[in-house]
Amino acid sequence: MVLIRPATCFKMLADLVFPRVCSLCGNVLVDHEEMLCSRCLADSPETHFRNMLDNPVARMFWGRLPFTAATSYLFFEKGNKARKLIHEIKYRDNKDLGYYMGLLAGQYLKGLIVFDTIDYIVPVPLHKRKLKIRGYNQSEWIGRGIAGVLEKPLEKDNLYRKIFNPSQTLKNRYSRWKNVEGIFDLHDPEKFAGRHLLLIDDVITTGSTIEACGTVLLKAPGAKVSVVSLAFAY
């Protein structure tokens, strides 16, 4: 006779009553799958910028922001899996998916020497009014996942958004840049003095938000900034 542990029995019963489903396609997940099914995970469009210091994300910030490294995990374009992932994380109250994708992004970065010297992981902040409306900062949850894998501390409070501004979604490149100009600041620049900071965002489109945040982080004496996003719109 095969004995089934009570915890295993409870999990089997829970899966029958409340089956775990893929956050993107809705298919039932099997035991080894978490948040996404194997097919959706395989269809996620990796950038393969991992070992490329000179990559399209880095080139976007040439002449705009002095940085140590810049990269993204996935390509973001109309109709692809990354776009659906970002929408699910950002607008459908799925911070757990943000954390899970942060874990995957962290694995993508793990072992790269340039990220071994990170002192703090810093998510792009939301204004407190938008944070109250949404309930969470999606970049923070992505950052939590990355922090867990890289074993680096997450610092979510020092960099803050001091001005509530309209959404960037429908703005062109120049309008996006003007929309974020001067809206970020540091509570305590000395906390980041001499530190290597990994700035995290959900998706990079024109790079305006990253440029604005990175410029403020570099006001800390001797600070260095690297950039990682979950997705990159090319």
Buried (B, 14 or more C-beta within 10 A) or exposed (E): EEEEEEEEEEEEEEBEEEEBBBBBEEBEBEEEBBBBBEEBBEBBBEBEBBEEEEBBBBEBBEEBBEBBBBBBBBBBBEEBBBBBBBEBBBEEEBBBBBBBBBBBBBBBBBEBEBBEBBBBBBBBBBBEEBBEEBEBBBBBBBBBBBBBBBEBEBBBEBBBBEEEEEEBEEBEEEEBBEBBBEBBBBEEBEBBEEBBBBBBBBBBBBBBBBBBBBBBBBEBEEBBBBBBBBBBBE
